[in-house]
Amino acid sequence: MLLSIFLQAAAGAGFAKMGAGIGAGIAAIGAGLGIGKIGEGAMSAIARQPEAVGDVRSNMIVAAALVEGAAFFAIVVCLLILFF
């Protein structure tokens, strides 16, 4: 309820659209950096132990999917703020 009051107050001033755009951008940048760090760690682990490539790859895909899911959720929240 408090969030809706803040959103109604900010909608008249135009700050909600600016904040939604900035929030979506930060979410996308954060997801890109997070997936990059996951890939870096996976490549380092595969270089150290090439026989564990299957386990490392599957764990990397799961972790990247979790990061992407969180970023997608953040972008959807920003779009909801923008249009409602």
C-alpha positions as CSV (number, residue, x, y, z in Angstrom):
1,M,0.0,0.0,0.0
2,L,2.8,2.4,0.8
3,L,4.4,1.6,-2.6
4,S,1.3,2.5,-4.4
5,I,1.1,5.9,-2.6
6,F,4.7,6.6,-3.5
7,L,4.1,5.6,-7.1
8,Q,1.0,7.8,-7.4
9,A,3.0,10.8,-5.9
10,A,5.8,10.2,-8.3
11,A,3.7,9.7,-11.4
12,G,2.5,13.2,-11.5
13,A,6.1,14.6,-11.4
14,G,7.3,12.3,-14.1
15,F,10.0,10.7,-11.9
16,A,8.4,7.2,-12.2
17,K,9.3,6.9,-15.8
18,M,12.8,8.1,-15.3
19,G,13.3,5.8,-12.4
20,A,11.8,2.8,-14.3
21,G,14.2,3.3,-17.1
22,I,17.2,3.7,-14.8
23,G,16.1,0.6,-12.8
24,A,15.8,-1.5,-16.0
25,G,19.2,-0.4,-17.2
26,I,20.8,-1.2,-13.9
27,A,19.1,-4.6,-13.8
28,A,20.4,-5.4,-17.3
29,I,24.0,-4.3,-16.5
30,G,24.0,-6.3,-13.3
31,A,22.8,-9.4,-15.0
32,G,25.5,-9.0,-17.7
33,L,28.2,-8.6,-15.1
34,G,26.9,-11.5,-13.1
35,I,26.8,-13.9,-16.1
36,G,30.2,-12.8,-17.1
37,K,31.6,-13.6,-13.7
38,I,29.9,-17.0,-13.8
39,G,31.4,-17.7,-17.2
40,E,34.9,-16.6,-16.0
41,G,34.7,-18.9,-13.0
42,A,33.5,-21.8,-15.2
43,M,36.3,-21.4,-17.7
44,S,38.8,-21.2,-14.9
45,A,37.4,-24.4,-13.3
46,I,37.4,-26.2,-16.6
47,A,41.0,-25.2,-17.3
48,R,42.1,-26.5,-13.9
49,Q,40.1,-29.8,-14.1
50,P,39.2,-30.7,-17.7
51,E,37.6,-34.0,-16.7
52,A,34.9,-32.2,-14.7
53,V,33.6,-30.2,-17.7
54,G,30.1,-31.8,-17.6
55,D,29.5,-30.9,-13.9
56,V,30.9,-27.4,-14.3
57,R,28.8,-26.7,-17.4
58,S,25.5,-27.8,-15.8
59,N,26.2,-25.8,-12.7
60,M,27.1,-22.8,-14.8
61,I,23.8,-23.0,-16.8
62,V,21.8,-23.2,-13.6
63,A,23.5,-20.3,-12.0
64,A,23.2,-18.2,-15.2
65,A,19.5,-19.0,-15.4
66,L,19.0,-17.8,-11.8
67,V,20.8,-14.6,-12.5
68,E,18.8,-14.0,-15.7
69,G,15.5,-14.8,-13.8
70,A,16.3,-12.2,-11.2
71,A,17.2,-9.6,-13.9
72,F,14.0,-10.4,-15.8
73,F,11.9,-10.0,-12.6
74,A,13.6,-6.6,-12.0
75,I,12.9,-5.4,-15.5
76,V,9.2,-6.6,-15.3
77,V,8.8,-4.6,-12.1
78,C,10.3,-1.5,-13.8
79,L,7.9,-1.9,-16.7
80,L,5.0,-2.3,-14.3
81,I,6.0,1.0,-12.6
82,L,6.3,2.6,-16.0
83,F,2.8,1.6,-17.3
84,F,0.7,1.5,-14.1
